[in-house]
Amino acid sequence: SQTPADAPETSQVNAAIARGITILLERQEGHTKAEWPYEGVYRVRGEIPIGYRVGGTAIVAMSLIETAGYSNDHARQEAVAKALEFIRSATREDLMSPEYDGGYDVRGWGYTYGLAFLLSMKSNNAIPEGKAEDVEDLIRWMIDAIERTAIHEIGGWNYARPAGRLTTAPPSPFMTAPTILALLQARASGYAVAEDALSKGLRTLERARTPVGGVVYSGRSE
């Protein structure tokens, strides 16, 4: 096939990727310079919620791992190792606990993208030396947290829910889809994943589709 005349040259793409990596490494932040927090529309006690901090860190760390040249790039490896340690320590935070009682809360983004990052680290042989057991424990912890925070009775996930752990709430396709992808990746990697969580989550996605092909932001289309 022919390359479009306005397509960037490979050298330009590679230069842009290299520049992107440099920027990401320069902008790792936090008390231990281990985070890339995502900042959304609200804060908790004046700080970016831990779920956003874990989720954003996981997404950036995953991109660093999956970009060519990682195995020979000590700077990236060091940054990802620090990110892993941050995510491990974050699981001990109250607002990352799966004992979730509803409300507007974003810990689920930490579970979803934390799991995706850990699975990427494992599949790309990018686990830091001596951390294999920690990664295994974290993967299982993330899967359990996702399953335990599925919406009562109907399944799926949402970061904006009414109070009450056993309260049924409209699921968010925006959150449910990437969460199911992470669970499917975990199952494909040999981890036990509750079939009920997957089947109910998929059902909420089907119910969210409108007759004209759109998807509602929350709830179901009927």
C-alpha positions, -999 to +999 in steps of 0.1 A: +000+000+000+011+036-007+020+059+021+000+092+021+020+122+009+014+140+042+023+111+065+052+118+089+085+102+082+095+073+105+124+095+118+099+122+128+077+097+146+106+082+164+118+117+174+083+125+187+082+093+207+117+100+222+107+135+231+075+122+247+095+097+269+118+125+280+089+147+290+072+119+309+104+111+328+109+148+337+073+151+350+072+122+374+062+138+406+050+133+442+069+131+475+091+103+462+090+114+425+071+082+417+038+094+403+020+107+372-014+116+387-044+123+366-063+153+378-100+152+374-128+175+385-125+172+423-101+168+452-103+151+485-091+172+515-074+194+490-055+166+473-058+146+441-077+114+450-055+083+454-075+065+427-066+091+402-030+091+413-027+053+409-047+053+376-027+080+360+006+066+372-003+032+359-012+045+324+020+064+320+041+035+333+024+011+309+032+034+280+069+035+290+071-003+292+053-009+259+074+016+239+103+001+220+137+001+236+125-003+272+147-033+280+178-012+274+166+021+289+177+023+325+160+057+331+126+042+321+132+011+342+140+032+372+109+054+368+086+023+364+101+006+394+093+037+415+058+037+401+053+001+411+064+009+446+040+038+448+011+017+436+020-011+460+020+014+489-012+030+477-032-002+482-029+005+520-047+038+517-082+040+531-095+054+498-081+024+479-099-001+501-125-023+484-147-017+514-165+010+494-198+024+505-207+045+475-206+081+467-185+100+441-153+081+444-125+071+419-107+043+435-120+020+408-098+038+382-068+028+403-079-009+403-086-010+366-055+007+353-033-006+381-043-042+370-036-034+334-002-020+343+008-050+363-003-074+336+017-054+311+047-054+333+045-092+336+038-099+299+067-077+288+092-093+312+095-059+329+092-068+365+120-053+385+144-077+401+131-091+434+096-078+428+079-108+412+061-119+443+049-083+450+035-081+415+017-114+418+001-103+451-009-070+436-025-085+406-047-108+427-055-078+451-066-057+421-088-085+407-104-090+441-110-053+446-126-050+411-149-079+418-159-066+453-168-032+440-190-043+412-225-027+415-248-048+436-271-072+418-268-058+382-230-056+379-208-032+361-189-003+377-194+034+382-174+061+400-206+080+409-229+059+430-255+065+457-244+057+493-247+021+504-225-009+494-256-030+486-274-002+468-282-009+432-270+019+409-267+028+372-235+014+358-211+035+337-201+020+303-172+045+304-158+027+334-172-008+329-156-013+295-119-008+305-125-027+337-138-057+318-108-055+294-085-056+323-103-086+338-102-104+305-065-098+302-061-112+337-080-143+328-061-148+296-029-146+317-041-175+339-057-157+368-090-167+383-117-141+375-153-144+387-175-153+357-203-135+374-184-102+373-177-105+336-211-117+325-230-091+344-206-064+333-210-073+297-247-074+301-247-038+313-228-027+283-253-044+260-282-026+278-264+007+274-265+006+236-291+028+220-311+017+189-291+042+167-258+028+178-249+053+206-240+044+242-256+061+272-231+077+297-247+059+326-275+034+331-294+017+303-309+029+271-344+016+276 
